[in-house]
Amino acid sequence: MDRKQDKVHTAHFSLRSLFRTAGSACVILLCMLLILLAGLSSDPAHNWADWGRHEKQYEEMTAALAAGSLSLTEEPAPFLAEMDNPYDPAARSIAGNEADAYALIDTAYYNGKYYVYFGLTPALLLYLPVFLLTGRLLPTWIAVILTAVLCVPAVFLFLRCLCARYAPKTPAGIRLLLGVSLTGILGLPYLAAFCTTYSMPAVMGILLTLTGLSCFLTAERPDGSFRRPLLVTGSVLLGLSVGCRPVFGAAFLLLFALYSDGIRRGAFFRIKKEALTNTVAVLLPAFLTGSIFLVHNALRFGSPLEFGFRYLFTTRDLLHGHHSVGEILEGARLLFLNPPVVRRVFPFMEIVDYAGRYRDTLYVEPLFGGLLPLHPLLPAGAAAGLLLLIAACPADKRARANRIGLSLLSLALGAVILFLDAGIAGISQRYESDFALFFFLPAVFAFLLPGRDPETSPSGDGKSRQIFCRLLTFLLLILTSAEVFLSFAGILCDGRYFAMRDWNPDAYNRIAAFFH
């Protein structure tokens, strides 16, 4: 009798696992499909020939690299070398009109040569291999959409590894909902829809950062030893992320919180064989990988730490101009706290019209809203997490300390990147993807806590804990629904770059007719 019950139980468990795996696969595939549709929303295949040259810079970088040149093949117009300050946009425009010539916009100009200032990693990993294999330049819109779609499984892998390390009993439903939310929080729908050179470093950086952190999250064995191949792989991936956007390299500092126990017991940074081997496995690959970009910078701009941003031809003089403290604070407010404009009729969202004190000096690109109000899971998770850490923390004090340490470090890194972007890069919707992950990590623990070590709880608490877990899942379902709505309302929004109404009016009108 017992054997029959065991067989029934085993069959039931296997069937349940199968449905759970199939359900997870369906959710991931659905998210990948939605990102693909977001990328195709501007009908890039039809409009690609009409896009500006400055939106296809990775093709030109690839052609230059294949020809053995670090600079672009086009020679700058002579009038630029004759100017006292070619980085002044007003003076440059006047001189160009007088000389009946032009300067390449959003291109770095240094010592009489044009350079692409965007990160080198996408060209090394994607564009150049495709060109060498096929002899054709990969259109950037295809590269951006493909990479954004690949970011989706990387998101779910990252969350699976995060849960396995910090909350192995987290229900699969919560993990899937968090994955859907993180896809929107990272800005993948918008980056895919804005499928130009500007989005390429962001989507590639997100893919490498998430995959690298997943390696680090799973590198430690239950006995406290480390899988060194995963340490090396994670180190290389995070090193490569620096060649997308340098700010992604900040994720490497999360290791001090992820491996705080290992550092404390001497698994790293000690003069003994195992500790030295682990330390070298973590640090050396990232250093060697990052050195590629440092050498690349030095060969182009004479300094390993100069990525070319200061020499950019854009709407302001980045070499000589600087933002005031007030402008930086205002820029940070716009990127982080500015509320979205949501309405009840299609297309449901409007571009934020900035008319503040610094409207004449602060360059603000089309913006839907700041990171915090645009993604309600972040403030809700942070508030709930603070209460849960106080009222329902894990019995293991060390586990609680590790979560708090990771949360605080992540918040600090996110804040630093936020102010760096506001003070240096500017105010753009896509820049929120630089620091989104760092503000997501503290919020996510609110939804991982309910599944932690239920067998350590008193038996009388089991039912109440189950009820609490269901309530939290219901809250997460509401927040995820809001995330999906806001993310895709931004795709339909008028006034953004490559607005769907202008670039794909047939699809836009069909969607509008459905809601009307």
C-alpha positions in Angstrom: 0.0 0.0 0.0 2.8 2.4 0.9 4.6 1.6 -2.4 1.4 2.5 -4.3 1.1 5.7 -2.5 4.8 6.5 -3.1 4.3 5.8 -6.8 1.3 8.0 -7.0 3.1 10.8 -5.1 6.1 10.5 -7.3 4.0 10.6 -10.5 2.1 13.6 -9.1 5.3 15.4 -8.2 6.8 14.7 -11.7 3.7 15.9 -13.4 3.6 19.0 -11.3 7.3 19.7 -12.0 6.6 19.2 -15.7 3.8 21.7 -15.7 5.8 24.1 -13.7 8.7 23.9 -16.2 6.4 24.2 -19.2 4.7 27.2 -17.6 8.0 28.9 -16.9 9.1 28.3 -20.5 5.8 29.8 -21.8 6.2 32.9 -19.7 9.8 33.4 -20.9 8.9 32.8 -24.5 6.0 35.2 -24.2 8.2 37.9 -22.8 10.7 37.3 -25.6 7.9 37.7 -28.1 6.7 40.9 -26.5 10.2 42.4 -26.6 10.5 41.3 -30.3 7.2 43.1 -31.1 8.4 46.2 -29.2 11.5 46.2 -31.3 9.5 45.8 -34.5 7.0 48.5 -33.5 8.9 51.2 -35.5 9.0 49.0 -38.6 12.8 49.2 -38.7 13.3 47.0 -41.7 11.2 49.5 -43.8 12.6 52.6 -42.2 16.3 51.7 -41.8 17.4 53.5 -45.0 15.9 56.7 -43.7 17.6 56.7 -40.3 20.4 59.2 -39.7 24.0 58.2 -40.2 24.8 58.9 -36.5 22.4 56.1 -35.6 24.4 53.5 -37.5 27.8 54.1 -36.0 28.5 50.5 -35.1 28.5 49.6 -38.8 31.1 52.3 -39.4 33.2 51.2 -36.4 33.2 47.6 -37.7 34.2 48.7 -41.2 37.1 50.7 -39.7 38.2 47.9 -37.4 38.2 45.4 -40.3 40.4 47.8 -42.2 42.8 48.0 -39.3 41.9 51.6 -38.2 40.7 52.8 -34.8 39.3 56.0 -36.4 36.5 56.2 -38.9 37.4 56.2 -42.5 35.8 59.6 -43.3 38.1 62.5 -42.9 36.6 65.5 -41.0 36.0 68.7 -42.9 39.0 71.1 -42.8 37.0 73.9 -41.1 37.0 71.9 -37.9 40.8 72.1 -37.5 40.7 75.8 -38.1 38.3 76.5 -35.2 39.4 77.6 -31.8 36.8 75.4 -30.2 35.0 72.9 -32.5 33.1 71.4 -29.6 31.0 74.6 -29.2 27.8 73.5 -31.1 26.7 77.1 -32.0 30.2 78.1 -33.4 30.5 74.8 -35.2 27.1 75.3 -36.9 28.1 78.8 -38.1 31.5 77.7 -39.3 30.0 74.7 -41.1 27.5 76.9 -42.9 30.2 79.4 -44.0 32.4 76.6 -45.3 29.4 74.7 -46.8 30.5 71.6 -44.9 29.3 69.5 -42.0 30.4 67.7 -38.9 29.3 64.2 -37.9 26.9 64.5 -34.9 27.4 62.3 -31.9 30.8 61.3 -33.0 34.0 61.9 -31.0 36.5 64.3 -32.7 40.1 64.3 -31.6 43.4 65.3 -33.3 41.7 65.7 -36.6 40.0 62.3 -36.6 36.5 61.0 -36.1 36.0 58.2 -33.5 32.9 56.2 -32.4 32.7 56.9 -28.6 30.2 54.1 -28.0 31.6 51.0 -26.3 33.8 48.5 -28.2 32.3 45.3 -26.8 29.3 45.0 -29.1 31.6 45.4 -32.1 34.0 42.7 -30.8 31.3 40.2 -29.8 28.7 40.7 -32.5 29.4 43.1 -35.4 33.0 42.1 -36.3 32.4 38.3 -36.2 29.3 38.7 -38.4 31.3 40.8 -40.9 34.3 38.5 -41.0 32.0 35.5 -41.5 29.6 37.0 -44.1 31.3 40.0 -45.5 28.3 42.1 -44.6 27.7 44.7 -42.0 25.1 43.7 -39.5 22.3 46.4 -39.3 22.1 47.8 -35.8 18.4 47.4 -35.5 18.8 43.7 -35.9 21.6 43.6 -33.4 19.7 45.6 -30.8 16.5 43.6 -31.1 18.3 40.3 -31.0 20.3 41.2 -27.9 17.2 42.6 -26.1 15.4 39.4 -26.8 18.3 37.4 -25.4 18.3 39.6 -22.3 14.9 38.0 -21.3 16.2 34.5 -20.5 19.2 36.2 -18.8 16.7 38.0 -16.6 15.0 34.8 -15.5 18.3 33.0 -15.1 19.5 35.8 -12.8 16.4 35.6 -10.7 16.6 31.9 -10.5 20.2 32.1 -9.3 19.4 34.9 -6.8 16.5 32.8 -5.3 18.7 29.7 -5.2 21.3 31.6 -3.1 19.1 33.7 -0.8 15.6 32.1 -0.8 15.5 28.6 -2.3 11.9 28.0 -1.2 10.6 31.0 -3.1 7.5 29.9 -5.1 8.0 29.6 -8.8 5.0 31.9 -9.4 6.7 34.7 -7.5 10.0 34.2 -9.3 8.2 34.4 -12.7 6.3 37.5 -11.8 9.6 39.1 -10.6 11.2 38.2 -14.0 8.4 39.8 -15.9 8.7 43.0 -13.8 12.5 43.1 -14.1 12.3 42.9 -17.9 10.3 46.2 -17.7 12.3 47.8 -15.0 15.5 47.4 -17.0 13.8 49.2 -19.8 14.1 46.4 -22.4 10.9 47.2 -24.2 12.0 50.8 -24.8 15.6 49.9 -25.7 14.3 47.4 -28.2 11.8 49.9 -29.7 14.6 52.5 -29.9 16.8 50.1 -31.9 19.7 52.3 -32.9 23.3 52.7 -31.9 22.3 54.4 -28.7 20.5 51.3 -27.3 23.2 48.8 -28.4 25.6 49.4 -25.5 22.8 49.3 -22.9 21.2 46.0 -24.1 24.6 44.3 -24.5 25.7 45.6 -21.0 22.5 44.3 -19.4 23.0 40.9 -21.0 26.6 40.6 -19.9 26.0 42.0 -16.4 23.0 39.6 -15.6 24.9 36.6 -17.0 28.0 37.4 -15.1 26.2 38.0 -11.8 24.4 34.7 -12.4 27.8 32.9 -12.6 28.9 34.6 -9.3 25.7 33.7 -7.5 26.1 30.0 -8.3 29.9 29.8 -7.9 29.8 29.0 -4.2 29.1 25.4 -3.2 27.1 24.4 -0.1 30.3 23.4 1.6 31.8 26.9 1.2 34.2 26.1 -1.7 34.0 27.8 -5.0 33.6 26.6 -8.6 36.5 28.5 -10.2 35.3 28.1 -13.9 32.2 30.1 -12.9 34.3 32.7 -11.1 36.5 33.1 -14.2 33.4 33.3 -16.5 31.6 35.8 -14.4 34.8 37.9 -14.2 35.2 37.9 -17.9 31.6 38.8 -18.6 31.6 41.7 -16.1 34.9 42.9 -17.6 33.3 42.9 -21.0 30.4 44.9 -19.7 32.8 47.8 -19.1 33.3 48.0 -22.8 29.6 48.6 -23.3 29.0 51.4 -20.8 31.7 51.9 -18.0 29.0 52.2 -15.3 28.1 48.6 -15.7 31.4 47.8 -14.2 30.0 48.9 -10.8 28.2 45.5 -10.6 31.6 43.9 -10.0 31.7 45.7 -6.6 28.6 43.6 -5.5 31.0 40.7 -5.1 32.1 42.2 -1.7 28.5 41.6 -0.5 27.8 38.4 -2.4 31.0 36.8 -1.0 31.1 38.5 2.4 31.0 35.1 4.2 33.7 33.7 2.0 35.9 36.8 2.6 35.3 36.6 6.3 36.4 33.0 6.6 39.5 33.5 4.4 38.4 32.1 1.0 39.6 35.4 -0.7 42.4 37.9 -0.1 44.5 35.7 2.1 48.1 34.4 1.6 47.2 30.7 1.2 46.8 28.6 -1.9 43.1 28.3 -2.1 42.4 31.9 -1.2 45.0 33.2 -3.7 43.6 31.0 -6.4 40.0 32.2 -5.8 41.2 35.8 -5.7 43.1 35.5 -9.0 40.1 33.7 -10.6 37.8 36.7 -9.7 40.1 39.6 -10.3 42.6 38.7 -13.1 40.1 37.8 -15.9 38.2 41.1 -15.3 41.5 43.1 -15.3 42.8 41.5 -18.5 39.5 42.0 -20.2 39.2 45.6 -19.1 42.7 46.3 -20.2 41.6 45.8 -23.8 39.4 48.9 -23.4 42.0 50.8 -21.5 44.6 50.2 -24.2 41.9 51.1 -26.9 41.3 54.4 -25.1 44.9 55.2 -24.8 45.6 54.5 -28.5 42.7 56.8 -29.5 42.6 59.6 -27.0 46.0 59.4 -25.2 44.6 58.3 -21.9 43.4 54.8 -20.7 40.5 56.4 -18.8 39.3 58.6 -21.6 36.4 56.9 -23.4 35.8 59.8 -25.8 32.7 61.3 -24.3 34.3 64.7 -23.6 35.2 65.0 -27.3 31.7 64.3 -28.5 30.0 66.5 -31.1 26.6 67.0 -29.6 24.2 69.7 -28.5 26.5 71.1 -25.8 30.2 71.5 -25.2 31.2 68.5 -23.1 34.9 69.3 -23.0 34.6 72.8 -21.4 31.1 72.9 -20.0 30.0 71.5 -16.6 26.7 71.2 -14.8 26.2 73.0 -11.6 25.2 71.2 -8.4 21.7 72.4 -8.9 21.5 71.1 -12.4 22.8 67.7 -11.3 20.3 67.5 -8.5 17.5 68.5 -10.9 18.7 65.9 -13.4 18.8 63.2 -10.8 15.2 64.1 -9.8 14.0 63.8 -13.4 15.7 60.4 -13.8 14.6 59.0 -10.5 11.5 60.8 -9.2 9.7 62.5 -12.0 6.1 61.1 -12.2 4.8 59.8 -15.5 1.8 61.5 -17.2 -0.8 58.8 -17.5 -4.3 59.3 -19.0 -7.3 57.2 -19.5 -7.5 57.3 -23.3 -5.2 55.8 -25.9 -2.2 56.0 -26.1 -2.4 56.2 -22.2 0.9 58.1 -21.7 2.4 61.4 -22.6 6.0 62.7 -22.7 6.9 64.7 -19.7 7.1 68.3 -20.6 10.0 69.8 -18.6 9.6 73.5 -18.0 11.7 73.8 -14.8 14.3 76.2 -13.7 17.1 74.7 -15.8 15.1 74.3 -19.0 17.6 76.4 -21.0 20.8 74.7 -19.7 19.7 71.1 -18.9 19.4 68.9 -22.0 16.3 66.7 -21.5 15.5 64.1 -24.1 11.9 62.7 -24.4 11.2 61.2 -21.0 8.2 59.1 -19.8 9.0 59.5 -16.1 11.6 58.7 -13.4 12.6 55.2 -12.5 10.8 55.0 -9.1 7.3 56.2 -10.1 7.5 54.5 -13.5 8.1 51.1 -11.9 5.8 50.8 -8.8 7.4 47.5 -7.8 10.5 49.4 -6.7 9.0 51.7 -4.0 6.5 49.0 -3.0 9.2 46.4 -2.6 11.5 48.7 -0.8 8.8 49.7 1.7 7.6 46.1 2.2 11.2 44.9 2.5 12.0 47.3 5.3 9.0 46.1 7.3 9.7 42.4 6.7 13.4 42.7 7.7 12.2 44.1 11.0 9.1 42.0 11.6 9.7 38.7 9.7 13.4 38.4 9.1 15.0 34.9 8.7 16.0 33.1 11.8 19.6 33.0 10.6 21.0 36.4 11.6 23.9 35.9 9.2 21.5 35.5 6.3 19.7 38.7 7.4 23.0 40.6 7.6 24.0 39.4 4.1 20.7 40.6 2.6 21.0 44.0 4.3 24.7 44.3 3.2 23.8 43.5 -0.4 20.9 45.9 -0.4 22.8 48.8 1.1 25.8 48.3 -1.3 23.4 48.0 -4.2 21.6 51.2 -3.2 24.8 53.1 -2.8 26.1 52.0 -6.3 22.8 52.9 -7.9 22.8 56.4 -6.3 26.4 57.0 -7.5 25.5 56.0 -11.1 22.3 58.1 -11.0 24.2 61.3 -10.1 27.0 60.4 -12.6 24.5 60.1 -15.4 22.7 63.3 -14.3 26.0 65.2 -14.2 27.8 63.8 -17.2 25.7 61.8 -19.6 22.4 63.9 -19.5 18.7 63.2 -19.1 17.5 60.3 -21.2 15.0 57.5 -20.7 17.6 54.9 -21.7 20.0 56.0 -19.0 17.7 54.7 -16.4 18.8 51.2 -17.5 22.2 52.0 -16.1 21.1 52.0 -12.5 17.8 50.1 -12.5 19.2 46.8 -11.4 20.9 48.4 -8.4 17.6 49.7 -7.1 15.8 46.5 -8.0 17.9 44.3 -5.7 16.9 45.9 -2.4 13.2 45.8 -3.5 13.3 42.1 -4.6 14.0 40.8 -1.1 10.6 41.7 0.1 9.2 39.0 -2.2 11.9 36.4 -1.5 11.5 36.4 2.3 8.2 34.5 2.5 9.7 31.3 1.0 12.8 31.2 3.3 13.3 28.2 5.5 9.7 27.4 6.4 10.7 24.3 8.3 12.4 26.6 10.9 9.1 28.3 11.7 6.8 27.1 14.5 4.2 24.7 13.3 1.4 27.1 14.2 2.8 29.7 11.9 2.6 27.6 8.8 -1.0 28.5 7.8 -0.5 32.2 8.5 2.7 32.2 6.5 0.9 30.5 3.6 -1.8 33.2 3.7 0.8 35.9 3.9 2.6 34.4 0.9 -0.6 34.4 -1.2 -1.4 38.0 -0.3 2.1 39.0 -1.3 1.8 37.1 -4.6 -1.5 38.9 -5.2 0.3 42.2 -4.6 3.1 41.2 -6.9 0.6 40.3 -9.6 -0.9 43.8 -9.4 2.5 45.4 -9.5 3.6 43.3 -12.4 0.4 44.2 -14.3 1.1 47.8 -13.7 4.7 47.3 -14.9 3.5 45.7 -18.2 1.0 48.4 -18.8 3.4 51.3 -18.2 6.2 49.7 -20.1 4.2 49.1 -23.2 2.3 52.4 -22.9 5.7 54.0 -23.4 6.1 52.1 -26.7 2.8 53.7 -27.9 3.6 57.1 -26.5 3.7 60.1 -29.0 6.7 62.3 -29.0 9.3 59.7 -28.1 12.2 58.9 -30.4 10.9 56.7 -33.3 7.3 57.2 -32.1 5.2 54.4 -33.5 2.6 56.8 -34.8 5.2 58.3 -37.2 7.3 55.3 -38.0 4.6 52.6 -38.3 1.3 54.3 -38.7 -0.6 51.3 -40.0 0.1 49.2 -36.8 -0.4 52.2 -34.6 -3.9 52.9 -36.1 -4.9 49.3 -35.8 -4.0 49.3 -32.1 -5.8 52.6 -31.6 -8.9 51.3 -33.3 -8.9 48.3 -30.9 -9.0 50.6 -27.8 -11.5 53.0 -29.4 
